[in-house]
Amino acid sequence: MSEDVRSPLTRTSTGTGATGSTATGSTAHTSVTTAPRGMLVRLALAMSVAGRRTHRAASAAGQWLGETVTPAGWLALAVAVAGLACGLLFGWIEWIVAGIAAVVMMLLCAPFLFGARAYDVQVRLGHERVVAGGTVEGEIDIRNHGRRTALPGRLDLPVGDGLVELGVPLLRPGHTVAQPVTIPTPHRGIITVGPPTSVRTDPVGLLRREHSWHDEHLLYVHPRTVAVPTTSTGLVRDLEGQASTRLVDADMSFHAIREYAPGDARRQIHWKSTAKTGRLMVRQFEETRRSRLAIVLDVAERDCADADEFELAVSAAASLAVQASREGRDLDVISGAEIPRVVRGRLRAIQRLTASSPQALLDGFAGVDALESTMRLEDVCRLAVESSEQLSVAFIVTGSPVSVTRLRQARLAFGAETAVIAVRCDERAHPRVQPLGDLTVLTIGVLDDLAGLLLRGAQS
């Protein structure tokens, strides 16, 4: 059984001869017509593209209105719409007048938005690094690169969490004006300066337009430091290294004279002792190891009485680290790292400051913050020993809430050959040095006490 299927897309015609009669050998011509379905598909695609473009345009317009119209402007628009609608609907002349006044006010405020992008703005700082408590002088160059005169406006310069507002006068084409800026730096930290933002607004405050530039600077506010005496750094005076208890046959630190044994080098024979005893005697030395210094800074909030005490601890650690770096010592500066509460107790983490130069150290100390969730001081010391080479001297810098018992526990993390000095910051205590066996505790009330206590401890 066959099925006759006829397509509506084709039409067959038969050609005729010149006489109008049907030719026997005529040829059949098939012509394809445009289907309505294809037109519908193209129309649907065109409508989809137009819909997406309309949506993007509407989103951009909505975003522009949200950034441009202030709350007072939205109130004026509401008065215009409600006044005209109610006035025309109910014939209230007063409402019509209020609506027209609101529309006129919006139209008069619109020209004040022009020229927000007509500026070239450059921020220049006198210094990018400063000690806490000082100020930084800067300057902002504003140039009108447009072809028209730019109306007066305002320039906002974000400085950390604050904002500096600068007035921009009327600028002719190509004219440049320099606005001085003074940035106070009362506290240690890293301050982001910029990017500057041009703000154009009308006198009434209905409309507002902003334009930002990609000119951003980092201002490093270093902690205050004091000079530490060179001979007392680490309470160990060693220029070529620190002598250990291990005895070797050749080194720099002389220990004793012993009798010659097969295999000893002849150049180590001590001829004067040999002549006295009648037996070959050789020199014996203590192995000298290069001094490696570690500074462990306690950054736990609970281990400092207040923010001022924490700043004192940071300044003390920075003073020790800068002096060690200037002397060319091998240095590790370690503190606890932020640990999420969900993994607290199961994760151990420390952070190291870059110690390649004194400036790099101070930049790192500028970004140190007190942490609420971090490891205990004892655990930080233990992990520091595990991740460092053999240490000669270690400083532990902490606050007043840390007891002597905890300091002794932290000292146990270091080896017996490591000299450990704890610097305890307590603004209410008198400066003193406490030798506690193999641990020395220095208590400072102000930063200037550090140098004197280190010198006293070195002499003792």
Secondary structure, DSSP 8 states (H G I E B T S, - for coil): -------TTEEEEE-B-TTSSB-TT--EEEEE---HHHHHHHHHHHHHHHHHHHHHHHHHHHHHHHHHB-HHHHHHHHHHHHHHHHHHHHT-HHHHHHHHHHHHHHHHHGGGGTTTTSEEEEEEES-SEEETTEEEEEEEEEEE-SSS-B--EEEEEEETTEEEEEEE--B-TT-EEEEEEEEEE-S-EEEEE---EEEEE-SSSSBEEEEE-S--EEEEEE-------GGGGGG---SS-EEEEEEESSSSEEEEEEE--TT--GGGB-HHHHHHHSS-EEEEEEEEE--EEEEEE--BGGGSSSHHHHHHHHHHHHHHHHHHHHTT-EEEEEEE----GGGBTTB--EEE---SSHHHHHHHHHT---BSS---HHHHHHHHHHHS---SEEEEEEETTS-HHHHHHHHTTS-TTSEEEEEEE-TTS--EEEEETTEEEEEESSTTHHHHHHHHHHH-
